[in-house]
Amino acid sequence: MRSPRRGLTLIEVIVALLIASIGALAALSTQAVMIRERGRANVVRQQVAVASRVLDSLASISCTTIAGGSLTRSTAAYRWTTATSGRSITISLDVTPTLRSVVPWSTRAEVPCP
């Protein structure tokens, strides 16, 4: 009588390799997505920093000299408008990214005038 065989059959090895390959491809795909998203987050961080500097510089000047304008950087185009409302000026800042995968965004700031 035959003794029970030990080891794996060829088909079992092929199935195991296939499953391992699918897992490795999934891990690589996830890593690629993470790298792309990290790059996108850095671009948005740069845009927020520029927008913050624009708003801070506008808020630091006299209310009578605050006016609309625009600024273009490598990551986005910035356009701001102003509107007077009582004793303050509202600054609306629109950011149009140059990278298509980043969504345009906007923000507002209220500058009190003495």
Secondary structure, DSSP 4 states (H G I P E B T S, - for coil): -PPPP-S--HHHHHHHHHHHHHHHHHHHHHHHHHHHHHHHHHHHHHHHHHHHHHHHHHHTS-TTT---EEEE-SSEEEEEEEEEETTEEEEEEEEEESSTTSPPEEEEEEEE--
